[in-house]
């Protein structure tokens, strides 16, 4: 297994998994034990190990828009599908533009963004209560958010960079699942996936001010922002910010798992835009409901 550099005190929150492929490669992926415990879903976060892409995209790139060979990307999807027990034709991809727009996914959407063209744009969050559909979102420093309602058998998956976070993407996802499925926050399970950590994520005064307004009058602001190394620069903790937003939306703290894996510290393992200077692919988060029974 790859030796991950972990940040903070959340060791063990994410589990490394690996399989040996026929070509001798090791395919590794990450899972949250808290999500696995329900037995209702399958999920994973891909790493760079085990794909067929080359160069800056090596090896498990899941983006069609970065310049990679589309045939390589399709093969990468097939490999992940084999782990999930789901063909690429049953996956549905986001169209991420740092919004808080959310799509209610149904069987009619299967394949969109992967084997079929999308007929939607500007979608950073996906929700469904239909089994066998794999929701797919993409990352290279931003935050994956997983939400599970085990009572109403519904799931959500969202991309939350700083723009999505300051607009409360996690809260919008909780609200959307409540409206669509009757989900109650106190019954939900959430997970905050790998992204750039606070030590690596320097932001401007303009960005910091937006987070001050978000947490205005609350002591939490000091936990999310730290003074940077230069005047007018700040270190932003996206993990903590998303956790607080999920808590404020009503999810119980004990039901939220927060990563301790930084993409920038582990850019050989997970794609990082900042570490690579933008020369990279995307890793993916996958989430699906198992059929009942």
N, C-alpha and C positions, 0 to 999 in steps of 0.2 A: 504494500500500500504506500501511496505517496505520503511523505512526512509533512503534514500541514503545520503551518505556523499559526497558532491560535492566539486570539486577542481577548483580553478580559478574563472573566471567571466563569464562562459558560461552557467549559469543556464537557463534551459528552452529549450536548444538546442535539448535535447533528452526528449521525452515524455514517461512517465510510463503508461502502459496499463495493465489491469487485467481482467480475467474472472473467475467466480466461477465454478469449475468442479462438476460433479455429485457426486464424492466422498467427496465433501466439501472442497477440496484443492483450494487455490488461485493460478492460473497460471499467472505469470507476464512476460511481455516482453517490450522491448524498441523500439521506432520508432523515425525517424527524420521527423519533420513536413515539412522540405524543400523538402524531397523526396516524401512525400505524396501529396504535393500541385499539382504536375503535373497530378495526376490522372491516370497515365499510368502504374504504378507498384504497387506491394505489397512487403513489406519488413518487417523484424523484427530482433531484436537481443534478443536471449533467455537469461533468468536469471536462477538461480538455483531453482526457485519456480515453482511447478506444475508438476514435473515429478514423476517417480516411482522408480528411482535408489536409492540405499541405501549406508549408510556409507560415505566413502570419496567421493563418486560419487553423493551424494544426492543433488538435486533430479532430475534435468533436465540435465543429462549428455548425450551428443550426440556423444561421441567417442566410437568406437568399440575396440580400441587398448590400453586402459588403464587398462583392467582387469575387467570391469563391465560385468554383465550378459547381453548377446546379446538380450535376449527377453525384458529386461527392456529398453535397448536402442531403440529397434524397436518401443516399445510403446511410448517412448518419441517423436520419429519422427512422429508417427501417431497423437499425440496430437498437435504438431506444424503444421502438415499438415492440420488439421481441421481448424485452425485459418487462414491459407493462402488459403484454398480452393484448396489444392494440395496434392495428395497422395505421399507417399514416393517413389513410382515407377516413379514419374515424377520429382524427385530431382536428382541433380548431384553434387557429392562431390569432393573437391580438394584432393590432396595427398601432404601435406605440408612438405617441407624439407628446408625451408628458402632460396628458390631460387627466381628468378624473371621470372620463366617460366610461360607462360600463355597458356591456352587451349581455343580454339574457340569451344564452346559447341553447339551441335545440338540435335535434337530429338533422334538420334541414341545413344546418351550417357545417356538417361534417366535411372535412377535407379543405375548408376554406383557409387560404394562406399557406397551404402546404402542397396539396395535390390539385387544388382548384383555386381560381382567382377569388379574392375577397370582393364582396359587394358592400363593404362598409369601410370607413376610415376613422382615424382618431379614436381608437378604442384601447385603453390601458388596463381595463378590468373585464373579466369574464366570470359569469355565474351560470350554474345549471343545477337542475335536480333530476336530469336524465342520466341513466347509467350507460357505461360503455363509451362515453365521449370524453376524450382527453383534451383538457384545456391546456394551452401552451402560451407561455410568455417568455421574454428574452432579456438578457442582462449582460452588462460588462462593467459594472460598478454600482448600478442602482439596486433597489431593494425588492426582492420577491416577497409578496404577502400571500399566505395560504389561510383560508378560512373554511371551517367545517361546521356544519350544523348536523349533529348526529341524530337529532330528534326528527327533523323533517327531511333528512337524507338529501342535503344540498351542499354544494361546495362553491367556493369562489377563489380566484387567483388573480393577482394584480401586480402591476409594475409601478413602483413608487420611487422616483428619483427625488431630488430636492423640491422640484416644482410640484410633483404629485403629493409629496409629504406635506408641504406647507399649505396645500389645498385640502388636506385631510383625506387622502385617498382611502385609508383604512376605515374611516368613519362613513364615507360614501358607500363602501362595499357592505358594511354592516346594515346600513339603511336600505340598500338595494335588495339584499337577501331577505330583510324583514318584509318589504313590500311584495316581493315576488313569491316567497315561500312561507311566510309567517315565522321566519327565524327570530328567536329571542336571544339577544346578546349574552345573557347570563348562562345560556346553554351551549354557546359556541366555543370552539377550539381554534386558536390562531397560532401561526408561526411566522416569524420574521427571518427571512433567509439571508444568505451571504451577500455582502456588498462591501463597498469601501468603508473602512473604519474611521473613527474620529481622528486618530493620529495622522492618517493619510489624507483626510479630506479638508483642505483649506478653502474657505469661501470668502467672498468680499463683504464689505460693510452693508451693501445693498441687500444681499441674501440674508445676512445675519439679522438685519432689521425686520425682515419679513417673518423670521422665526420669533423674534422678540414680540411682535404684534400677535402672533399665533398663541403664544403662551403668556401674554401680558397679565401681570398681576399674580402670576403663579411661580412658586419657587422652582418649578420644573425647568424654567428657561435656563437657569444656571447649570443644569445637568446636561442640557443639549448643546450649549455653546461654551467654548473656552477661548480665551484670548490666544491669537496666533503668534507666530514668531516675529511678525512685522506689524507695525501700526496699521490699523484698518483691515487686518486679516483675522479670521476666526476659524477654529476647528469645530466642525459640525458633526454631531453624533446622530446619524440617520436611524440607527438601531433603536436608541432610546426614544427619539422623537416618535417613531412609528409605534413603539410599545405604548407610550403615553396616549397617543391618539386612539389606539384600540381600547385602552382602559377607559378613556373618556366616552367612548362609544358604548360602553357597558360590558365589555368582555372582562371577565375576572382575571386578575393578575396571574393566579395560579394556572389559568388555562392558556397562557401565552408563552410560547417558547421563543427565545431570542438567540440568534446565531452568535458565534464567537469567531467566525472565519471571515477574514478580510480578503477581498479580491486583489487589492493592490499588493499586499504582503505575499500573496500566493498566486502571482500572475502566470506562473508555469502550470498551474493547476486549474485556475478559473480565469476567463478572459477579463482583463482590466483595461478600460479606455485610458485611464490616467497613467498607468504603468507603461503602456505600450505606445503612448503618444498618438493614439487613435488607429494604430495599425493592428487590427485584431478582428476576430469573429465574435460571435455571441454564444454564451451558454444558455441553457433553457431550463425552465421549471415546467413540470408536467403534473397534472392532477386529474384523476377520474374517479367516478363512483363505480364500485363493483355492482354487478347485477344482484338483485335481491334473491335470497335463498342460496 
